[in-house]
Amino acid sequence: MKLLFKLAAKNLFGAGMRTWLNVIVLSFSFLIIIWHKGLLDGWDRQAKNETISWETGGGQYWQSSYDPYDPFSLTEAHARIPTAFDSLISKGDLASFLITQGTIYPRGRIQSILIKGINSNQKLLKIPSSLFTKDGDEIPALIGRNTATDNGIKTGDLITLRWRDVHGTFDAGNIKVTGIFDTDVPTVDMGQVWVPLDRLQKMMDMPGEATIIVWNKEQKADISVAGWSFKTNEFLLKSITDLIKMKSVGGIVLYIILLSLAMLAIFDTQVLSIFRRQKEIGTYIALGMTRGQVVGLFTIEGSLNSVMAGLLAALYGIPLLAMQAIHGMSIPGGSKGFGLAVADRIYPFYSLGLVITTILIIMLTTTIVSYLPSRRIAKMKPTEALRGKLQ
């Protein structure tokens, strides 16, 4: 076997430019597959981590009537915060949301929004509720950067807010923007105004009530409460997971095209090599090599293309991929309008499993493609092969 590897390597390097063209094309396949999958894995990790940090925590308790896709459910989606959670909320292990619809009038325009109340002292989520101040009679409010930019709102602005309380009565007041926060999670930014929970409860005449209770991500939710259903992060992050899966399936088409081009080049090279080296094949058999050994020799020659391609891809790919993993890839600003957490820069994540899996798939595919044309050698007669006539 050692002799076969030495002989295969000698023949491969002796082929010159033909070998290097195959290796270069195959190395591109290595690099692009790893880069594309690493980019999706990086986006997946960033989006989920940011969503957990800003919105979902370790999971959420939803009031049984709450449906995030049905705005009409908000009129009924509220209930008293269970007493079982009081001590956890006071310690900051839980955060409560009260959600209702409202309207703001920035710069003489009308804008429908969601009013969300959150505990002022919570530290579970990244929402900077500590910026709520109680100066004057205005309602302190926080707004995300995108909402503020879209409506021309600045810190310190006074804006008229209208809402409808639990009795169906419309009321209005002024909110004072005490802070504008930056986030990559549009579901806590776009079309939303955050106010202190106790203030919103008073505005809505819903003392001690909430719509969502966010669980501490470091603790396992083991409390069952009537009228509230617990939603795990697996459920809450399903839209991100599904999108990444869809993108991964779309990437398979790209992988197949790249691999097909590389495998076609290797297949043609093997067929041409067998046709041109008939006398050499006959000589090997005449000198005592079995047909299986000759088939193995040509298969090894084709397989070594993937080994050399892997080394070449590592030579120029590791610096390129490492540089992008450090500096990230810039994403157009309009991408945030899709409702998913998309950072300004996505940092690819190249796991060891990803690299090993890609190498094994390409090496296995290359070996199979190299073996297929080599099977014809088993049908050759040594005498005809020595005369250069293929049977």
GIURPE-V599509 format. One record per run of one state. SS is the DSSP state (hx for helix, st for strand, lp for the rest). FROM is the first residue (numbers start at 1). TO is the last residue. Records with the same first field share a line. If there is no record, write none. Layout:
SS = FROM-TO ; FROM-TO
This chain:
lp = 1-1 ; 15-16 ; 57-59 ; 64-70 ; 76-78 ; 81-82 ; 91-94 ; 105-105 ; 109-110 ; 119-128 ; 132-138 ; 152-157 ; 165-169 ; 182-185 ; 189-191 ; 205-208 ; 211-211 ; 215-227 ; 232-232 ; 237-237 ; 277-277 ; 287-290 ; 328-328 ; 331-332 ; 339-344 ; 347-351 ; 380-381 ; 387-391
hx = 2-14 ; 17-56 ; 71-75 ; 83-90 ; 106-108 ; 129-131 ; 145-151 ; 186-188 ; 197-204 ; 233-236 ; 238-276 ; 278-286 ; 291-327 ; 333-338 ; 352-379 ; 382-386
st = 60-63 ; 79-80 ; 95-104 ; 111-118 ; 139-144 ; 158-164 ; 170-181 ; 192-196 ; 209-210 ; 212-214 ; 228-231 ; 329-330 ; 345-346
